[in-house]
Amino acid sequence: MWEYTDKLKDHFFNPRNVGEIEEPDGVGEVGSLACGDALKLTFKLDENGKIAEAKFKTFGCASAIGTSSVLTEMIKGLTLDEAAKLTNKDIADYLGGLPEQKMHCSVMGREALEAAIDNYRSGGKKKHELEGTIVCTCFGVTEQEIERVILENDLTTVEEVTNYCKAGGGCGGCQSEIEKIIEKIQGDKVKGVPVSAPRRAGKLTNIQKIQLIQQTINEQIRPALRAHGGNIELIDVEGSKVIVAFRGMCAQCRLTEFTMKDVVEAKLREFVSKDLFVEEDKESAQEPHNHRE
């Protein structure tokens, strides 16, 4: 289980400033539902050019919700120049730390803030766009983004880079390219040291795999679905096939197929095993049930 601080739990269970500001001065949208994490940040300035109000909408796990909530609190009262100096480390430190595997949520918050500031300074014309060559096609991460998280957080392994921006956490085909970027930036610090690490240590037993699947559903997938009135239940695991049933609003949603493949399956491949695939048990979805967390 992830070790969350009391402050992060507070911002997850009692998120501040949820929603969207009408006629905002700045809008920042980053991430995507296909990657399992998305964030929209809006802010409004007062007559002195300071951030008077900030709100967020996010699709993601407890860390994504917690970091987004605390970000809106951190930037209130700041000028845009002051807000622009915030780093992902500042966000994580304000929460008392984040699990290493969740640092990408703080990076997403910093990116959303930058996108919102750029949007304001361009008169509402500029939107967040990827800059540079895409290295990780699974999660759409560019070389520039990888270089930045390495520099700002002093990263030295591929596993760390994956934790901070997800690059290398999908099919793994870009890990050698990430190694080269690390070596280019860190130089002698990583010479002679294997910078890549297996995504998961050893082969999982069936029991371990099922436990990790259930944990990923509980911590990565269910909070995002609940935010939209839905839920999900693990029905069975047959080899690489994960059988689930959608509950609540998800059971009637026309986007269930998208949610199953681009959210549920993507998260299970990221945190459990890249060979997993998901199928929906539609018969079970119609039956009354007693769901256990």
C-alpha positions in Angstrom: 0.0 0.0 0.0 1.1 3.5 -0.7 2.3 5.6 2.3 0.4 8.8 2.2 0.9 11.7 4.6 -1.9 13.0 6.7 -1.9 16.2 4.8 -2.3 14.4 1.5 -5.1 12.3 2.9 -6.8 15.4 4.1 -6.7 17.1 0.6 -7.9 13.8 -1.0 -10.9 13.3 1.3 -11.6 17.0 1.6 -10.3 18.6 -1.6 -10.3 22.4 -1.7 -11.4 24.6 -4.6 -12.9 21.8 -6.8 -14.6 23.1 -9.9 -14.0 25.6 -12.7 -14.0 29.4 -12.5 -16.4 31.2 -14.7 -14.6 33.6 -17.1 -11.2 32.8 -15.7 -8.1 34.8 -16.5 -5.9 31.7 -17.1 -6.7 28.1 -18.0 -4.3 25.2 -18.0 -5.1 21.7 -19.2 -2.6 18.9 -19.1 -2.5 15.1 -19.2 -5.2 13.0 -20.9 -7.8 10.4 -20.0 -5.9 7.9 -22.2 -2.9 8.2 -19.8 -5.2 7.9 -16.7 -4.4 11.4 -15.4 -5.8 14.7 -16.5 -5.9 18.1 -14.8 -7.6 21.4 -15.6 -6.6 24.5 -13.6 -8.3 27.9 -13.7 -7.4 31.1 -11.9 -8.6 34.7 -11.6 -6.5 37.7 -10.7 -7.4 40.6 -8.4 -6.9 44.3 -9.1 -3.3 44.0 -7.9 -2.4 41.2 -10.3 -2.4 38.5 -7.6 -4.2 35.2 -7.8 -7.4 35.7 -5.9 -9.1 32.4 -6.8 -8.0 29.1 -8.2 -10.0 25.9 -8.9 -9.3 22.5 -10.4 -10.9 19.5 -12.0 -8.9 16.3 -12.2 -9.2 12.7 -13.3 -6.8 10.6 -11.5 -5.8 8.9 -8.2 -5.6 10.1 -4.6 -2.2 11.8 -5.3 -3.5 13.6 -8.3 -6.5 14.9 -6.4 -4.4 15.8 -3.3 -1.6 17.6 -5.3 -4.2 19.5 -7.4 -6.0 20.6 -4.3 -3.0 21.8 -2.4 -1.6 23.6 -5.5 -4.7 25.8 -5.6 -4.1 26.7 -2.0 -0.4 27.4 -2.5 -0.8 29.9 -5.4 -3.5 32.1 -3.8 -2.2 35.5 -3.1 0.9 35.1 -5.3 1.7 37.2 -8.4 2.2 35.2 -11.6 5.9 35.7 -11.4 5.9 34.2 -7.9 3.6 31.4 -8.9 5.8 30.6 -11.9 8.7 29.8 -9.6 6.9 26.9 -7.9 8.4 23.5 -8.7 7.0 20.0 -8.4 9.3 19.5 -5.4 7.6 22.5 -3.7 4.2 20.8 -4.1 5.5 17.5 -2.8 7.3 19.1 0.1 4.1 21.1 1.1 2.3 17.8 1.4 5.0 16.3 3.5 6.3 14.1 0.7 4.8 11.8 -1.9 5.5 8.1 -2.7 8.2 8.0 -5.4 5.8 6.2 -7.7 3.4 9.2 -7.4 5.8 12.1 -8.0 4.4 12.4 -11.5 1.2 13.9 -10.0 3.2 16.9 -8.6 4.8 17.3 -12.0 1.4 17.4 -13.6 0.4 20.1 -11.2 3.4 22.2 -12.0 2.7 21.8 -15.8 -0.9 22.8 -15.4 0.1 26.0 -13.5 2.6 26.9 -16.2 0.0 26.2 -18.9 -2.5 28.5 -17.2 0.0 31.3 -16.8 1.1 31.0 -20.5 -2.6 31.0 -21.4 -3.1 34.3 -19.5 0.0 36.0 -20.9 -1.0 35.1 -24.4 -4.4 36.7 -24.0 -6.1 33.4 -23.9 -4.7 32.2 -27.3 -2.0 29.8 -26.1 -2.8 26.3 -25.0 -0.4 23.7 -23.5 1.4 21.9 -26.3 4.2 19.4 -26.2 7.5 20.8 -27.2 10.4 18.8 -28.5 10.7 15.3 -29.8 8.4 12.7 -28.2 10.5 10.0 -26.6 7.8 8.0 -24.8 5.0 7.4 -27.3 2.9 5.4 -24.7 2.4 8.5 -22.6 3.4 11.3 -25.0 6.4 12.5 -23.0 9.0 14.7 -24.9 12.8 14.8 -24.5 12.4 18.3 -23.1 10.0 17.1 -20.3 12.4 14.3 -19.4 15.4 16.6 -19.3 13.5 19.0 -17.0 12.4 16.4 -14.4 16.0 15.0 -14.3 17.5 18.4 -13.7 15.0 19.6 -11.2 14.9 16.4 -9.2 18.5 15.1 -9.7 17.3 11.8 -11.1 19.8 9.1 -12.1 17.8 6.0 -13.1 15.1 5.2 -15.7 12.9 4.0 -12.8 13.0 7.4 -11.2 12.2 9.1 -14.5 9.2 6.9 -14.9 8.0 7.8 -11.4 8.3 11.5 -12.2 6.8 11.7 -15.7 5.7 8.2 -16.6 8.2 8.0 -19.5 9.3 4.4 -19.9 6.4 3.0 -17.9 4.4 1.6 -20.8 5.9 -0.8 -23.3 9.4 0.0 -22.1 10.7 0.6 -25.7 12.0 4.0 -24.9 14.1 3.1 -21.8 17.4 3.0 -23.7 16.7 6.5 -25.1 15.9 7.7 -21.5 19.2 6.2 -20.4 21.1 8.3 -23.0 19.3 11.5 -21.8 20.2 10.7 -18.2 23.9 10.1 -19.1 23.9 13.3 -21.2 22.7 15.4 -18.2 24.2 13.6 -15.2 27.5 12.8 -16.8 30.1 11.2 -14.4 27.4 10.8 -11.8 26.0 7.8 -13.6 29.0 6.4 -15.5 29.6 2.8 -14.8 26.2 2.6 -12.9 23.3 0.7 -14.5 20.7 3.4 -14.9 17.9 1.2 -16.0 15.9 -0.9 -13.6 13.2 -3.5 -14.2 9.8 -2.1 -13.8 9.0 -4.8 -11.3 11.4 -7.0 -9.4 11.0 -10.7 -10.3 8.1 -12.7 -11.6 4.8 -12.2 -9.7 3.1 -15.3 -8.3 -0.6 -15.6 -9.1 -1.5 -14.4 -5.6 0.9 -11.5 -5.8 -0.5 -10.5 -9.2 -4.1 -10.6 -8.0 -3.2 -8.6 -4.9 -1.4 -6.0 -7.0 -4.3 -5.7 -9.4 -6.7 -5.2 -6.6 -4.4 -2.6 -5.0 -4.1 -0.7 -8.3 -7.9 -0.7 -8.7 -8.4 0.6 -5.2 -5.8 3.3 -5.3 -5.4 4.3 -9.0 -8.7 3.5 -10.7 -11.6 3.6 -8.3 -11.1 7.1 -7.0 -11.2 8.5 -10.5 -14.4 6.6 -11.4 -16.0 7.6 -8.1 -15.4 11.3 -8.9 -17.8 10.8 -11.8 -20.4 8.7 -9.9 -19.1 5.4 -11.0 -17.3 2.4 -9.6 -15.5 -0.8 -10.6 -15.3 -4.3 -9.2 -12.7 -7.0 -9.9 -14.5 -10.2 -10.9 -11.7 -12.6 -11.8 -8.2 -13.0 -13.2 -7.5 -15.6 -15.8 -3.8 -15.5 -16.8 -3.3 -12.1 -18.4 -7.0 -11.5 -18.7 -8.5 -9.2 -16.0 -12.3 -9.4 -15.8 -14.1 -6.4 -14.2 -17.6 -5.1 -13.8 -18.6 -1.4 -13.9 -21.0 0.0 -11.3 -22.9 3.1 -10.8 -22.8 5.7 -13.6 -20.1 3.7 -15.3 -22.5 0.8 -15.9 -24.7 3.0 -18.1 -22.0 5.2 -19.7 -21.5 5.1 -23.4 -17.8 5.6 -22.9 -17.4 2.4 -21.0 -15.2 0.8 -23.7 -12.9 3.8 -23.7 -12.7 3.8 -19.9 -11.9 0.0 -19.8 -9.1 0.2 -22.4 -7.6 3.7 -22.0 -8.0 4.1 -18.2 -8.4 0.7 -16.5 -6.2 -1.3 -18.8 -3.6 1.4 -19.1 -3.3 1.7 -15.3 -3.0 -2.1 -14.8 -0.3 -2.3 -17.4 1.6 0.6 -15.8 1.5 -0.7 -12.2 1.2 -4.5 -12.6 2.2 -6.0 -15.9 2.4 -4.7 -19.5 0.8 -7.9 -20.9 -2.5 -7.5 -19.0 -5.7 -6.9 -20.9 -9.2 -6.1 -19.5 -12.6 -7.5 -20.4 -16.0 -6.4 -18.9 -18.3 -8.9 -17.3 -21.6 -7.4 -18.5 -23.8 -10.1 -16.9 -22.3 -9.4 -13.5 -22.8 -5.7 -14.1 -26.6 -6.3 -14.2 -26.8 -8.3 -11.0 -27.3 -6.9 -7.5 -24.1 -7.1 -5.5 -22.5 -6.3 -2.2 -19.3 -4.6 -3.0 -16.3 -4.9 -0.7 -13.4 -2.5 -0.8 
